[in-house]
């Protein structure tokens, strides 16, 4: 007598075809997979500078004429404030960014990029630009249309 258990499908179970349908059609899945692949590619390109793509994005978001607030950077990067604060800490420890209390509103924080942060960003930008250009070439067909569609979704 076999000890193998037979698993029976109930009426509430989805057929495997549904899994394949989602795999092939789910916009969220495809965007997430592409985002992870792009993140790995930029991480690899920026690794010699000891930066991740997320850290580069954070630094570049601070490259402004006047220091932005934590809230405005969180909005730009589509992060909650807690996540942004956690991501700022390693950059602050490295002396690349500074966080200051807003004198007019003690609950608000100003974010600034230090001279060391600007120097690193100056070295990282050409790496980002070259990597980005290679990706645009690989996409071939109107990468600006893809960017516009993604902005529309955001």
C-alpha positions in Angstrom: 0.0 0.0 0.0 1.4 3.4 -1.0 2.0 6.0 1.7 1.9 8.8 -0.9 -0.9 11.2 -0.2 -3.2 12.2 -3.1 -3.9 15.9 -3.3 -7.3 16.7 -4.7 -8.2 20.0 -6.3 -11.2 21.7 -4.7 -13.6 23.9 -6.7 -12.1 26.9 -5.0 -8.6 26.3 -6.5 -7.4 28.2 -9.6 -6.2 26.2 -12.5 -2.5 26.5 -13.5 -3.6 28.4 -16.6 -4.4 31.3 -14.3 -0.8 31.3 -13.1 0.4 31.4 -16.6 -2.0 34.1 -17.5 -0.7 36.3 -14.6 2.9 35.5 -15.5 2.4 36.6 -19.1 0.1 39.6 -18.5 0.7 41.1 -15.1 2.0 44.7 -15.6 3.1 44.9 -12.0 5.2 41.7 -12.2 6.9 42.8 -15.4 7.7 46.3 -14.1 9.0 44.8 -10.8 11.2 42.3 -12.7 12.5 45.0 -15.0 13.2 47.3 -12.0 15.2 44.6 -10.2 17.2 43.9 -13.4 17.9 47.6 -13.9 18.8 48.0 -10.2 21.3 45.1 -10.4 22.8 46.6 -13.5 23.3 50.1 -12.0 24.5 48.6 -8.7 27.2 46.7 -10.6 28.2 49.9 -12.6 28.4 52.0 -9.4 30.0 49.4 -7.2 33.6 50.7 -7.9 32.5 54.0 -6.3 31.0 52.1 -3.3 27.5 53.3 -4.2 24.2 51.6 -4.9 21.7 52.8 -7.5 19.4 53.9 -4.6 22.2 55.9 -3.0 23.0 57.5 -6.3 19.3 58.5 -6.7 19.3 59.9 -3.2 22.4 61.9 -3.7 21.3 63.2 -7.1 17.9 64.3 -5.6 19.9 66.5 -3.1 21.8 68.2 -5.9 19.8 71.4 -5.9 20.4 75.1 -5.4 18.8 75.0 -2.0 18.5 72.1 0.5 15.2 70.2 0.1 13.1 69.0 3.0 13.0 65.3 3.9 9.3 65.2 2.9 10.0 66.6 -0.6 12.8 64.1 -1.3 10.6 61.3 0.0 7.9 62.3 -2.4 10.3 62.6 -5.3 11.8 59.1 -4.6 8.4 57.6 -3.8 9.6 56.5 -0.4 8.0 56.9 3.0 9.9 59.2 5.4 11.0 56.3 7.6 12.6 54.4 4.7 14.2 57.6 3.5 15.7 58.3 6.9 17.1 54.8 7.1 18.6 55.2 3.7 20.2 58.5 4.6 22.0 57.1 7.7 24.8 55.3 5.8 25.4 58.3 3.6 25.4 60.6 6.6 28.0 58.3 8.4 30.2 58.5 5.3 30.0 62.3 5.4 28.2 62.5 2.1 25.0 64.1 3.3 23.9 66.2 6.3 20.6 66.4 8.0 19.6 69.6 9.8 16.6 70.7 11.8 14.5 73.3 10.1 14.7 76.3 12.4 11.3 77.5 11.4 9.6 74.1 12.0 11.4 71.9 14.5 9.5 68.8 13.1 10.9 69.3 9.6 14.4 68.4 8.4 16.6 69.9 5.7 18.8 67.6 3.6 22.1 68.7 2.2 24.8 67.2 0.2 28.4 67.8 1.5 31.5 68.6 -0.5 32.5 64.9 -0.3 29.0 64.0 -1.5 29.3 66.4 -4.4 32.7 65.0 -5.3 31.4 61.5 -5.3 28.3 62.5 -7.3 30.6 64.2 -9.8 32.5 60.9 -10.3 29.3 58.8 -10.3 27.3 60.8 -12.8 29.3 59.8 -15.9 29.0 56.1 -14.8 25.3 56.5 -14.5 25.1 58.3 -17.8 27.1 55.7 -19.7 25.1 52.8 -18.2 21.8 54.6 -19.0 22.9 55.2 -22.6 23.7 51.5 -23.0 20.2 50.6 -21.7 18.6 53.1 -24.0 20.5 51.6 -27.0 19.4 48.1 -26.0 15.8 49.1 -25.8 16.1 50.5 -29.3 12.5 51.4 -29.8 11.6 54.7 -28.3 12.8 54.6 -24.7 11.3 58.0 -24.2 7.8 56.5 -24.8 8.6 53.9 -22.1 9.6 56.6 -19.6 6.5 58.6 -20.4 4.3 55.5 -19.8 6.0 54.8 -16.5 5.6 58.4 -15.4 1.9 58.2 -16.3 1.6 55.2 -14.0 3.4 56.8 -11.2 
